[in-house]
Amino acid sequence: MSFADRYRNIRRHSLALIEPLSAEDCAVQSMPDASPAKWHLAHTSWFFETVVLQPHAPGYQPVNPRYSYLFNSYYNGLGPRHPRPERGLLTRPSLQEVLDYRRQIDEAMLGLLDEQASADALRLGEIGLQHEQQHQELLLTDIKHLLSCNPLLPAYRAWQEPELPDSEDGWLERGGGLYQIGSDGKDFAYDNETPRHPVHLQPYAIARRLVSNAEFLAFIEDGGYHEPAHWLSDGWDWLRSNDLEAPLYWLRQGDDWQEFTLGGPRPLRPRAPACHLSFYEADAYARWAGARLPTEAEWEAAAPAPVERPQRVHPDGQGWFDQVWQWTSSAYAPYPGYRPASGALIEYNAKFMCNQLVLRGGSCFSPPGHVRPSYRNFFYPQSRWQMSGLRLARDL
């Protein structure tokens, strides 16, 4: 598929995601970590305008110079920006104006491609497409959080979140020795996935499948949220200060549990993967279960290899890429010999390599073709509005 066709398809997918939403749905911000759907649509267009069009399209003039302030996310080198916690106050520009902005950016981008864009413009355009796919997943998680805050608990649309197979219990054993991790350079990868390098691992086992709701419920019923021995000190302080007793979106109904999904509230599904867990909750469960979280190197060394894209069904278990992201015990830090991207993109990944933990895999919200074994997702340990779960590991 040509770059222009991929561009059209990915940009259309963002618009398809907002079809079930009203203009009011698209404008509201439910918490500082989330962003309104309208902002996601505008920010991804601002990225193409600022990173690709302005440097590479001769004579290009910004659609609206004020948008650079409104829709810059965290690029300090590109000028001042609107505060992140106040994105929900941007009732103007309207949703229609944002959609018009997207249309104008699309026309300019496709015009640049028709004129045989330079290799550097195509490289930056590819990053723009991958960036848009990241925001497609964020748009869904942010909308889920927003709708969960509504007392009516409305559904986004008919939506089936994943179930675990019945036949994938057990462990995969990996011998000790040297393993190569990181991007091999054959396909797209972010700078934080490089350079590929050897790591020495001790013998270990990793679970064939993800931890299920039924298993996590057993942790709750065994008093897991009230036993400090399972928790890291920071995790216990976070737990107590927030008075938590269950994962995000679990709703107690008498003696039973429901979970809020994009399809609205539903009875808790025992065979669904436990989801919307913080690192602290995932780590506490692993300790209670007599296991641990894998390191990111252990996870990547065990994950299936991609063919055209990561395989969704694999003889060594399922759920690596298409159910929930999986917390690892690894701090988000640079690989040996890492060099960040140059120019404005130096701020894309490198400056976040502090106080965050790595998640691996992908989720049912991840756009097709976007995930890969070397992909390094990262969040703060208390974050749980993303599709985050866990896969156990243990020493051999």
Buried (B, 14 or more C-beta within 10 A) or exposed (E): EEBBEBBBEBBEBBEEBBEBBEEEBBBBBBEEBBBBBBBBBBBBBBBBBBBBBEBBBEEBEBBBEEBBEBBBBEBEEBEEBBEBEEBBEBEEBBBEBBBEBBEBBBEBBBEBBEEEBEEEBBBBBBBBBBBBBBBBBBBBBBBBBBBBEEEEBEBBEEBEBBBBBEEBEEBEEBEEEEBEBBBEEEEBBBBBBBEBBEBEBEEBBBBBBBBBBBBBBBBBEEEBBEBEEBBBEEBBEBBEEEEBEBBBBBBEEEEEBBBBBBEBBBEBBEBBBBBBBBBBBBBBBBBBBEBBBBBBBBBBBBBBEBEEEBBBEBEEBBBBBBBBBBBBBBBBEBBEEBEBBEEBBBBBBBEBBEEBBBBBBBBBBBBEBBBBBBBBBBBBBBBBBBBBBBBBBBEE
